[in-house]
Amino acid sequence: MSAWESFFVTAGGAAAVLAGLIFVGISINLQKVLERTIVSRGAWVSLLTLVEVLLISLFMLIPGQTLPALGAEVGGIGLICWMVMAIVTIHQFKHAHRDGFPEGQTWYGRLAMILLSQFITVPCVVGGVLLLLNKESGIAWTLPGILSALPYSLYMGWVLTVEVNR
């Protein structure tokens, strides 16, 4: 477990910095963000994924914790984020036309949204279950979720600070 310490310190720090970027983007463009439901929903989802990364990273750094306890924490956070992401994705599909969201109106846009939301959350749920079963390999299962959440949130930071003004 100690071999992963540097990774989770870095991931938690990156999540905190990116959350700050998201808040700055929302703050400087608040009116435009509130005018476009799809952008405000994207900002919210981005913050959710960063909170997921930050909490999982913090849980991984708690010293002396048993694998099953860690699994309950990681799996619980992953499951909550998975449910919220699923609800938001379904809502985006239902209101894609009204919100002027063309990506949510095509089969390939919907597929991309589904795959991204699943790729960010499901590995954390699987990792949590494996840790709950006392298998240290569950730690590695969280990596795809963390490593996909960070670039997604960086992209959303760009959208909220630059693209929203176009």
ROROBA-209195 format. One line per field, with one value per atom (N, C-alpha, C, O, CB): residue number from 1; atom name; x, y, z. Coordinates in steps of 0.001 Angstrom, whole numbers. Each point is the difference from the previous one (the first is absolute). Glycine has a CB too. Layout:
BEGIN
resi <- NUM/...
name <- CA/...
X <- X/...
Y <- Y/...
Z <- Z/...
END
This chain:
BEGIN
resi <- 1/1/1/1/1/2/2/2/2/2/3/3/3/3/3/4/4/4/4/4/5/5/5/5/5/6/6/6/6/6/7/7/7/7/7/8/8/8/8/8/9/9/9/9/9/10/10/10/10/10/11/11/11/11/11/12/12/12/12/12/13/13/13/13/13/14/14/14/14/14/15/15/15/15/15/16/16/16/16/16/17/17/17/17/17/18/18/18/18/18/19/19/19/19/19/20/20/20/20/20/21/21/21/21/21/22/22/22/22/22/23/23/23/23/23/24/24/24/24/24/25/25/25/25/25/26/26/26/26/26/27/27/27/27/27/28/28/28/28/28/29/29/29/29/29/30/30/30/30/30/31/31/31/31/31/32/32/32/32/32/33/33/33/33/33/34/34/34/34/34/35/35/35/35/35/36/36/36/36/36/37/37/37/37/37/38/38/38/38/38/39/39/39/39/39/40/40/40/40/40/41/41/41/41/41/42/42/42/42/42/43/43/43/43/43/44/44/44/44/44/45/45/45/45/45/46/46/46/46/46/47/47/47/47/47/48/48/48/48/48/49/49/49/49/49/50/50/50/50/50/51/51/51/51/51/52/52/52/52/52/53/53/53/53/53/54/54/54/54/54/55/55/55/55/55/56/56/56/56/56/57/57/57/57/57/58/58/58/58/58/59/59/59/59/59/60/60/60/60/60/61/61/61/61/61/62/62/62/62/62/63/63/63/63/63/64/64/64/64/64/65/65/65/65/65/66/66/66/66/66/67/67/67/67/67/68/68/68/68/68/69/69/69/69/69/70/70/70/70/70/71/71/71/71/71/72/72/72/72/72/73/73/73/73/73/74/74/74/74/74/75/75/75/75/75/76/76/76/76/76/77/77/77/77/77/78/78/78/78/78/79/79/79/79/79/80/80/80/80/80/81/81/81/81/81/82/82/82/82/82/83/83/83/83/83/84/84/84/84/84/85/85/85/85/85/86/86/86/86/86/87/87/87/87/87/88/88/88/88/88/89/89/89/89/89/90/90/90/90/90/91/91/91/91/91/92/92/92/92/92/93/93/93/93/93/94/94/94/94/94/95/95/95/95/95/96/96/96/96/96/97/97/97/97/97/98/98/98/98/98/99/99/99/99/99/100/100/100/100/100/101/101/101/101/101/102/102/102/102/102/103/103/103/103/103/104/104/104/104/104/105/105/105/105/105/106/106/106/106/106/107/107/107/107/107/108/108/108/108/108/109/109/109/109/109/110/110/110/110/110/111/111/111/111/111/112/112/112/112/112/113/113/113/113/113/114/114/114/114/114/115/115/115/115/115/116/116/116/116/116/117/117/117/117/117/118/118/118/118/118/119/119/119/119/119/120/120/120/120/120/121/121/121/121/121/122/122/122/122/122/123/123/123/123/123/124/124/124/124/124/125/125/125/125/125/126/126/126/126/126/127/127/127/127/127/128/128/128/128/128/129/129/129/129/129/130/130/130/130/130/131/131/131/131/131/132/132/132/132/132/133/133/133/133/133/134/134/134/134/134/135/135/135/135/135/136/136/136/136/136/137/137/137/137/137/138/138/138/138/138/139/139/139/139/139/140/140/140/140/140/141/141/141/141/141/142/142/142/142/142/143/143/143/143/143/144/144/144/144/144/145/145/145/145/145/146/146/146/146/146/147/147/147/147/147/148/148/148/148/148/149/149/149/149/149/150/150/150/150/150/151/151/151/151/151/152/152/152/152/152/153/153/153/153/153/154/154/154/154/154/155/155/155/155/155/156/156/156/156/156/157/157/157/157/157/158/158/158/158/158/159/159/159/159/159/160/160/160/160/160/161/161/161/161/161/162/162/162/162/162/163/163/163/163/163/164/164/164/164/164/165/165/165/165/165/166/166/166/166/166
name <- N/CA/C/O/CB/N/CA/C/O/CB/N/CA/C/O/CB/N/CA/C/O/CB/N/CA/C/O/CB/N/CA/C/O/CB/N/CA/C/O/CB/N/CA/C/O/CB/N/CA/C/O/CB/N/CA/C/O/CB/N/CA/C/O/CB/N/CA/C/O/CB/N/CA/C/O/CB/N/CA/C/O/CB/N/CA/C/O/CB/N/CA/C/O/CB/N/CA/C/O/CB/N/CA/C/O/CB/N/CA/C/O/CB/N/CA/C/O/CB/N/CA/C/O/CB/N/CA/C/O/CB/N/CA/C/O/CB/N/CA/C/O/CB/N/CA/C/O/CB/N/CA/C/O/CB/N/CA/C/O/CB/N/CA/C/O/CB/N/CA/C/O/CB/N/CA/C/O/CB/N/CA/C/O/CB/N/CA/C/O/CB/N/CA/C/O/CB/N/CA/C/O/CB/N/CA/C/O/CB/N/CA/C/O/CB/N/CA/C/O/CB/N/CA/C/O/CB/N/CA/C/O/CB/N/CA/C/O/CB/N/CA/C/O/CB/N/CA/C/O/CB/N/CA/C/O/CB/N/CA/C/O/CB/N/CA/C/O/CB/N/CA/C/O/CB/N/CA/C/O/CB/N/CA/C/O/CB/N/CA/C/O/CB/N/CA/C/O/CB/N/CA/C/O/CB/N/CA/C/O/CB/N/CA/C/O/CB/N/CA/C/O/CB/N/CA/C/O/CB/N/CA/C/O/CB/N/CA/C/O/CB/N/CA/C/O/CB/N/CA/C/O/CB/N/CA/C/O/CB/N/CA/C/O/CB/N/CA/C/O/CB/N/CA/C/O/CB/N/CA/C/O/CB/N/CA/C/O/CB/N/CA/C/O/CB/N/CA/C/O/CB/N/CA/C/O/CB/N/CA/C/O/CB/N/CA/C/O/CB/N/CA/C/O/CB/N/CA/C/O/CB/N/CA/C/O/CB/N/CA/C/O/CB/N/CA/C/O/CB/N/CA/C/O/CB/N/CA/C/O/CB/N/CA/C/O/CB/N/CA/C/O/CB/N/CA/C/O/CB/N/CA/C/O/CB/N/CA/C/O/CB/N/CA/C/O/CB/N/CA/C/O/CB/N/CA/C/O/CB/N/CA/C/O/CB/N/CA/C/O/CB/N/CA/C/O/CB/N/CA/C/O/CB/N/CA/C/O/CB/N/CA/C/O/CB/N/CA/C/O/CB/N/CA/C/O/CB/N/CA/C/O/CB/N/CA/C/O/CB/N/CA/C/O/CB/N/CA/C/O/CB/N/CA/C/O/CB/N/CA/C/O/CB/N/CA/C/O/CB/N/CA/C/O/CB/N/CA/C/O/CB/N/CA/C/O/CB/N/CA/C/O/CB/N/CA/C/O/CB/N/CA/C/O/CB/N/CA/C/O/CB/N/CA/C/O/CB/N/CA/C/O/CB/N/CA/C/O/CB/N/CA/C/O/CB/N/CA/C/O/CB/N/CA/C/O/CB/N/CA/C/O/CB/N/CA/C/O/CB/N/CA/C/O/CB/N/CA/C/O/CB/N/CA/C/O/CB/N/CA/C/O/CB/N/CA/C/O/CB/N/CA/C/O/CB/N/CA/C/O/CB/N/CA/C/O/CB/N/CA/C/O/CB/N/CA/C/O/CB/N/CA/C/O/CB/N/CA/C/O/CB/N/CA/C/O/CB/N/CA/C/O/CB/N/CA/C/O/CB/N/CA/C/O/CB/N/CA/C/O/CB/N/CA/C/O/CB/N/CA/C/O/CB/N/CA/C/O/CB/N/CA/C/O/CB/N/CA/C/O/CB/N/CA/C/O/CB/N/CA/C/O/CB/N/CA/C/O/CB/N/CA/C/O/CB/N/CA/C/O/CB/N/CA/C/O/CB/N/CA/C/O/CB/N/CA/C/O/CB/N/CA/C/O/CB/N/CA/C/O/CB/N/CA/C/O/CB/N/CA/C/O/CB/N/CA/C/O/CB/N/CA/C/O/CB/N/CA/C/O/CB/N/CA/C/O/CB/N/CA/C/O/CB/N/CA/C/O/CB/N/CA/C/O/CB/N/CA/C/O/CB/N/CA/C/O/CB/N/CA/C/O/CB/N/CA/C/O/CB/N/CA/C/O/CB/N/CA/C/O/CB/N/CA/C/O/CB/N/CA/C/O/CB/N/CA/C/O/CB/N/CA/C/O/CB
X <- 821/-821/869/-363/-1442/2914/842/599/372/152/-436/531/-916/445/664/-2380/-973/-108/-696/-548/1903/-175/256/-812/1478/439/332/-1056/-353/2789/-2935/-1031/-1239/-522/1396/-1353/-1238/183/-946/231/1901/280/-84/-598/2088/-888/-12/-1417/-419/2769/-3084/-1367/-903/-797/1119/-203/-807/342/-892/741/1442/418/-495/-463/2466/-1904/-482/-1508/-488/2349/-2598/-1454/-348/-921/629/1019/-262/294/-770/1327/541/356/-1040/-430/2880/-2851/-998/-1361/-723/1941/-1566/-1250/69/-989/657/1484/185/-182/-617/2174/-1023/-158/-1469/-457/2738/-3015/-1426/-741/-842/986/172/-656/349/-860/907/1191/386/-776/-529/2838/-2380/-747/-1464/-584/2174/-2186/-1400/-138/-919/526/1295/-91/138/-769/1686/50/213/-1016/-151/2564/-3105/-1001/-1349/-735/2558/-2148/-1198/-1272/-811/1932/-1302/-1220/-128/-1074/1190/969/-40/-182/-674/2136/-860/-150/-1453/-552/2944/-3012/-1387/-989/-1087/1722/-264/-874/-78/-1004/1573/464/58/-6/999/278/-2399/-171/1066/516/-2966/2776/964/1378/720/-2004/1649/1302/0/966/-615/-1430/-54/-23/603/-1815/516/-10/1385/425/-2828/3106/1360/944/862/-1286/265/832/-268/920/-911/-1275/-374/559/528/-2610/1968/526/1522/565/-2484/2567/1443/415/951/-847/-813/297/-253/762/-1361/-456/-298/1145/416/-2877/2970/1086/1267/758/-1738/1208/1184/-144/975/-589/-1587/-240/209/552/-2202/1203/213/1504/430/-2571/2926/1453/626/831/-797/-427/573/-316/892/-1096/-1048/-371/672/497/-2681/2197/655/1480/558/-2226/2307/1421/221/952/-645/-1177/139/-225/732/-1493/-249/-246/1197/352/-2807/3067/1154/1192/877/-1669/831/1143/-190/908/-450/-1608/-226/876/-144/-2244/3292/921/-698/-923/2767/-1386/-465/-1409/-556/2064/-2091/-1367/-28/876/-1485/-376/-112/-526/-663/258/699/-483/-1525/-569/2659/-2777/-1467/-590/-975/987/567/-496/234/-874/1342/709/325/-947/-450/2868/-2713/-920/-1393/-643/1964/-1796/-1326/-21/-978/602/1456/76/86/-762/1886/-195/215/-1223/-469/2943/-2980/-1182/-1219/-786/1705/-1086/-1134/59/-1000/895/1267/168/-217/-702/2332/-1025/-171/-1455/-466/2745/-3002/-1405/-873/-868/1224/-123/-758/260/-933/1052/1146/345/-572/-448/2543/-2090/-573/-1491/-486/2202/-2440/-1443/-280/-873/520/1082/-214/333/-748/1277/589/391/-1041/-296/2727/-2982/-1024/-1246/-578/1467/-1306/-1187/233/-863/267/1761/314/70/-495/1761/-658/116/-1380/-271/2513/-3102/-1368/-726/-702/638/233/-632/514/-770/516/1547/564/-596/-271/2398/-2331/-605/-1438/-414/1880/-2217/-1402/-165/-980/472/1467/-141/1030/225/-1145/1541/1060/-507/671/436/-2268/-539/-352/359/-1255/197/-413/1206/-26/-2057/3141/1189/979/1032/-1303/-36/915/1302/1084/-2098/895/1161/22/-510/452/649/-65/693/-422/345/1139/703/-913/173/1977/-3113/-922/-1156/-871/1496/-641/-1089/410/-857/-62/2206/473/363/303/548/-885/318/1455/298/-2036/2653/1408/316/890/-339/-1260/173/-488/641/-890/-892/-543/908/241/-2565/2822/908/1257/457/-1334/1427/1197/-291/823/-27/-1963/-358/-166/444/-1566/483/-195/1348/263/-2515/3107/1306/849/642/-742/113/793/-505/793/-320/-1785/-532/268/263/-2040/1712/264/1485/373/-2362/2823/1451/548/1012/-833/-844/433/-442/730/-838/-1064/-575/101/306/-1829/1273/-60/1312/-61/-1616/2861/1225/145/567/483/-1561/74/-938/324/266/-1739/-926/632/-13/-1989/2549/649/1179/171/-868/1506/1128/-455/619/635/-2324/-537/-469/245/-920/3/-470/1194/-12/-2060/3089/1183/711/435/-162/-162/611/-851/525/509/-2332/-919/203/-168/-1492/2026/287/1440/479/-2203/2408/1375/1025/999/-1953/702/924/651/-672/-719/2705/731/-47/271/1213/-1820/-104/-1098/-43/873/-1708/-1044/571/-626/-863/2674/645/241/-308/1406/-550/301/-1271/34/2026/-3173/-1250/-525/-796/280/942/-459/708/-482/8/1593/808/-729/85/1850/-2647/-682/-990/-122/381/-957/-938/702/-420/-1077/2572/750/665/-48/440/223/747/-904/485/1334/-3096/-919/-737/-389/111/86/-677/848/-536/-640/2471/858/48/-195/1550/-1105/-26/-1389/-117/1982/-2911/-1361/-229/-557/-265/1246/-198/893/-386/-247/1804/860/-680/5/2075/-2659/-752/-1159/-215/845/-1373/-1125/489/-685/-610/2464/580/235/-261/1335/-581/207/-1341/-119/2179/-3044/-1321/-561/-530/112/536/-595/755/-591/-236/2119/759/143/101/1126/-1217/259/-1178/-552/2985/-2810/-977/-1382/-727/2000/-1649/-1331/-184/-1130/1072/1152/-62/-69/-108/1373/-1207/-43/-1414/-229/2360
Y <- -1195/1195/1263/992/-2259/1245/1195/376/1152/-1752/-370/286/941/654/-2895/2314/835/1398/850/-2914/2314/1261/1225/925/-2114/1203/1163/228/1140/-1558/-668/138/676/936/-2978/1576/550/1410/788/-3108/2654/1380/906/1075/-1868/347/784/118/1084/-1841/-355/15/903/759/-3088/2251/865/1466/848/-2694/2152/1378/513/1136/-1540/-435/393/237/947/-2264/463/174/1311/701/-3196/2825/1248/1222/960/-2122/1118/1117/149/1113/-1477/-740/64/466/705/-2541/1449/499/1519/692/-2869/2689/1448/652/1060/-1381/-303/520/22/961/-1826/-174/-61/1136/667/-3177/2726/1080/1371/879/-2308/1621/1271/186/1082/-1223/-906/80/315/799/-2412/999/285/1445/706/-3131/2860/1339/1103/961/-1893/811/1099/2/1003/-1086/-1031/-89/-457/-711/210/905/-512/218/-917/1356/729/291/-918/-543/2927/-2555/-858/-1470/-747/2390/-2048/-1385/-262/-1049/1021/976/-175/75/-573/1545/-274/110/-1311/-265/2692/-3234/-1242/-1194/-290/1453/-1840/-1134/-1062/-583/1031/-694/-1054/334/-896/351/1809/402/-100/-479/2017/-1088/-74/-1450/-335/2532/-3065/-1421/-613/-823/686/540/-490/432/-770/823/1183/487/-803/-358/2657/-2574/-759/-1424/-495/1883/-2040/-1360/0/-911/338/1583/99/121/-650/1720/-246/121/-1324/-380/2824/-3137/-1302/-989/-698/1116/-476/-941/377/-873/450/1719/429/-312/-366/2179/-1672/-376/-1506/-451/2364/-2686/-1456/-316/-797/434/987/-232/447/-708/1002/870/531/-900/-314/2627/-2731/-858/-1367/-506/1696/-1781/-1306/123/-856/159/1757/214/162/-551/1623/-324/180/-1306/-312/2678/-3133/-1291/-938/-728/1009/-255/-864/377/-831/531/1533/476/-149/326/1260/-2066/-193/-1155/-1123/1998/-612/-1060/-1072/289/1389/-2915/-1113/-467/-765/1596/-401/-381/-1396/-340/2763/-3223/-1334/123/981/-2014/46/12/-18/729/-1897/350/35/1377/436/-2878/3115/1346/963/795/-1228/354/830/-316/902/-802/-1375/-409/561/405/-2466/2089/572/1490/504/-2212/2407/1438/272/801/-456/-1015/210/-444/719/-1035/-853/-505/867/225/-2506/2770/870/1301/422/-1428/1647/1241/-274/751/133/-1962/-349/-251/426/-1400/278/-314/1263/159/-2415/3136/1256/810/512/-491/91/760/-663/691/107/-2120/-717/303/265/-2084/1779/266/1434/229/-1913/2632/1403/209/663/69/-1294/150/-637/545/-543/-1135/-655/868/138/-2389/2829/861/1245/381/-1218/1469/1206/-331/768/186/-2083/-390/-232/455/-1494/341/-234/1329/212/-2471/3150/1323/779/678/-653/-125/685/-546/766/-365/-1707/-585/490/325/-2348/2073/398/1451/346/-2011/2517/1426/527/1209/-976/-1111/411/978/983/-3180/1930/884/1366/1031/-3031/2006/1259/844/1226/-2360/471/705/376/614/-1840/866/306/-771/556/1704/-3544/-862/-1066/-1102/1515/-95/-929/-1334/-1025/3002/-1986/-1255/-1006/-1209/2481/-777/-879/-472/-728/1891/-751/-380/-1066/-532/2810/-2604/-1013/-1273/28/1765/-2899/-1271/-29/-528/-631/1719/-41/998/-250/-460/1820/935/-599/141/1759/-2569/-663/-1138/-167/765/-1371/-1086/538/-565/-774/2416/604/473/-185/891/-96/466/-1166/65/1924/-3047/-1178/-618/-297/-132/236/-624/838/-545/-504/2362/861/-69/-154/1669/-1401/-30/-1348/-59/1699/-2711/-1322/-201/-611/-278/1399/-189/769/-392/60/1434/774/-664/47/2042/-2701/-471/-1511/-415/2315/-2715/-1454/-595/-864/775/502/-577/214/-839/1213/742/257/-930/-439/2839/-2693/-944/-1391/-676/2041/-1790/-1323/-63/-987/756/1288/46/-90/-694/2053/-668/-56/-1397/-456/2831/-3059/-1370/-934/-814/1232/-304/-862/273/-931/874/1317/337/-530/-491/2546/-1957/-532/-1501/-531/2319/-2459/-1438/-294/-1127/795/1378/-105/-295/-677/-113/1298/-179/1347/957/-2884/1975/1246/459/1166/-1792/-264/388/1036/642/-2910/2429/1018/1401/878/-2350/1689/1315/347/1107/-1431/-622/242/223/693/-2088/823/171/1428/401/-2778/3148/1394/895/1090/-1441/-99/836/492/1191/-2442/401/524/1110/966/-3203/2114/1044/1303/1065/-2807/1655/1207/602/1213/-2133/81/504/490/673/-2246/1264/575/1218/891/-3170/2326/1147/1264/1086/-2655/1444/1184/713/1215/-2320/412/711/542/1077/-2546/723/482/1326/936/-3314/2456/1220/1132/1166/-2565/1073/1030/580/1213/-2380/300/443/907/1047/-3169/1730/820/1336/1013/-3097/2104/1265/929/1199/-2370/621/776/515/1169/-2542/511/406/1145/972/-3317/2226/1001/1321/1042/-2905/1837/1251/645/1223/-2118/79/549/-215/963/-1378/-831/-331/583/291/-2359/2244/515/1426/464/-1931/2155/1376/87/1100/-416/-1793/23/33/22/-1262
Z <- 0/0/0/-633/1842/-528/83/-1365/-224/2608/-3280/-1336/-779/-943/939/387/-695/601/-555/-26/1683/722/-879/-21/2098/-2792/-842/-1080/-300/724/-1001/-1028/558/-606/-531/2291/546/556/-14/545/-45/403/-1229/49/1858/-2998/-1241/-567/-406/-72/451/-543/831/-552/-326/2194/860/-199/-41/1698/-1780/-245/-1339/-104/1505/-2430/-1330/24/-616/-456/1777/92/699/-417/467/1002/722/-887/-13/2190/-2904/-887/-1112/-301/802/-1103/-1073/521/-704/-488/2413/591/131/-242/1502/-881/68/-1358/-104/2012/-2953/-1359/-408/-619/34/922/-320/706/-602/303/1582/744/-578/-58/2115/-2482/-628/-1298/-257/1284/-1846/-1258/230/-731/-270/2000/317/473/-417/1024/254/581/-1036/18/2074/-2993/-952/-1136/-697/1255/-747/-1071/536/-686/-944/2847/669/-816/-131/2301/-2705/-761/-1212/-259/1019/-1495/-1190/369/-709/-478/2296/458/383/-334/1155/-123/429/-1164/70/2127/-3253/-1171/-783/-661/530/200/-786/949/657/-2521/1925/909/-224/954/-903/-1305/-308/571/438/-2527/2087/535/1523/592/-2558/2597/1464/465/1019/-949/-817/341/-173/810/-1500/-370/-223/1104/425/-2865/2908/1108/1262/734/-1736/1239/1188/-51/996/-801/-1339/-169/161/605/-2153/1010/127/1463/434/-2693/3012/1431/722/889/-977/-290/608/-232/925/-1265/-892/-285/761/422/-2689/2440/755/1485/656/-2336/2208/1401/165/1004/-719/-1278/37/72/834/-2161/458/-12/1310/567/-3055/2967/1234/1191/789/-1720/1070/1133/-71/1006/-885/-1304/-126/328/686/-2437/1264/304/1496/554/-2791/2886/1455/749/939/-1185/-163/649/-155/928/-1355/-739/-255/883/239/-2597/2837/791/1500/764/-2580/2257/1431/479/-481/306/1115/438/839/763/-799/-122/815/-271/788/879/-2743/-323/-619/-795/458/688/-588/-1427/-338/2620/-3113/-1379/-79/-812/134/1504/-69/370/-613/1168/428/358/-1162/-344/2799/-3050/-1156/-1160/-708/1439/-915/-1063/189/-968/707/1498/270/-336/-552/2368/-1481/-276/-1500/-540/2755/-2875/-1430/-796/-883/1203/-8/-703/231/-920/1121/1014/310/-780/-582/2848/-2282/-760/-1492/-677/2414/-2241/-1414/-359/-1057/1077/864/-260/-1/-858/1904/-93/43/-1271/-619/3149/-2911/-1213/-1241/-916/2019/-1149/-1139/-130/-1100/1377/839/-42/-454/-837/2675/-1293/-374/-1479/-718/3083/-2818/-1412/-919/-1063/1731/-278/-820/-92/-1078/1747/433/11/-858/-790/3096/-2151/-779/-1488/-825/2785/-2312/-1412/-613/-1111/1583/243/-493/-163/-989/2119/-163/-85/-1213/-680/3184/-2768/-1164/-1296/-924/2200/-1353/-1194/-185/-1113/1383/826/-77/-430/-659/2424/-1393/-257/-995/-71/2357/-3047/-928/-1053/-314/684/-904/-1045/584/-567/-677/2372/639/416/-113/921/-325/494/-1105/274/1850/-3371/-1099/122/-175/7/469/218/-1090/204/2310/-3681/-1135/268/-535/-950/2306/282/697/-154/320/593/704/-858/475/1585/-3331/-893/-1006/-705/980/-361/-943/748/1192/-2742/839/665/452/1071/-2463/594/365/1121/813/-3159/2393/1104/1307/1041/-2633/1524/1197/458/1195/-1932/-212/348/686/994/-2933/1415/607/1419/897/-3171/2483/1342/966/1147/-2162/548/855/354/1165/-2220/47/249/944/898/-3158/2074/871/1435/929/-2866/2125/1367/667/1201/-1876/-95/568/280/1001/-2223/343/150/1192/582/-3046/2835/1150/1305/990/-2379/1405/1261/255/1118/-1328/-803/210/531/875/-2707/1353/556/1511/700/-2913/2702/1439/777/1104/-1583/-102/631/17/1030/-1797/-357/-80/971/716/-3142/2445/924/1444/807/-2459/1979/1358/374/1117/-1343/-693/263/220/924/-2323/564/159/1334/678/-3188/2874/1295/1139/999/-1997/850/1012/191/1098/-1684/-507/43/404/-121/-1633/2241/511/-1098/242/1912/-3348/-1118/-324/-384/-545/1092/-221/-1456/-284/2171/-2804/-1415/-227/-1049/410/1609/-107/-119/-593/1906/-754/-98/-1466/-441/2698/-3002/-1413/-813/-1017/1248/200/-731/69/-848/1315/521/89/-1023/-307/2748/-2959/-893/-1250/-300/1132/-1577/-1199/332/-754/-299/2159/397/303/-453/1351/-126/365/-1228/-205/2508/-3113/-1157/-1133/-910/1519/-583/-985/571/-755/-277/2333/621/-86/-218/1769/-1386/9/-1359/-36/1811/-2892/-1291/-356/-584/-168/1103/-256/726/-573/295/1522/776/-484/70/1882/-2434/-598/-1242/-209/1083/-1686/-1177/416/-610/-602/2240/462/549/-147/674/101/448/-1174/90/1832/-3027/-1221/-537/-369/-165/494/-500/841/-540/-290/2145/889/19/284/1089/-1670/30/-1378/-101/2060/-3027/-1330/-956/-533/907/-586/-1036/261/-950/558/1636/311/-520/-156/2185/-2293/-503/-1521/-542/2547/-2693/-1473/-498/-1209/1121
END
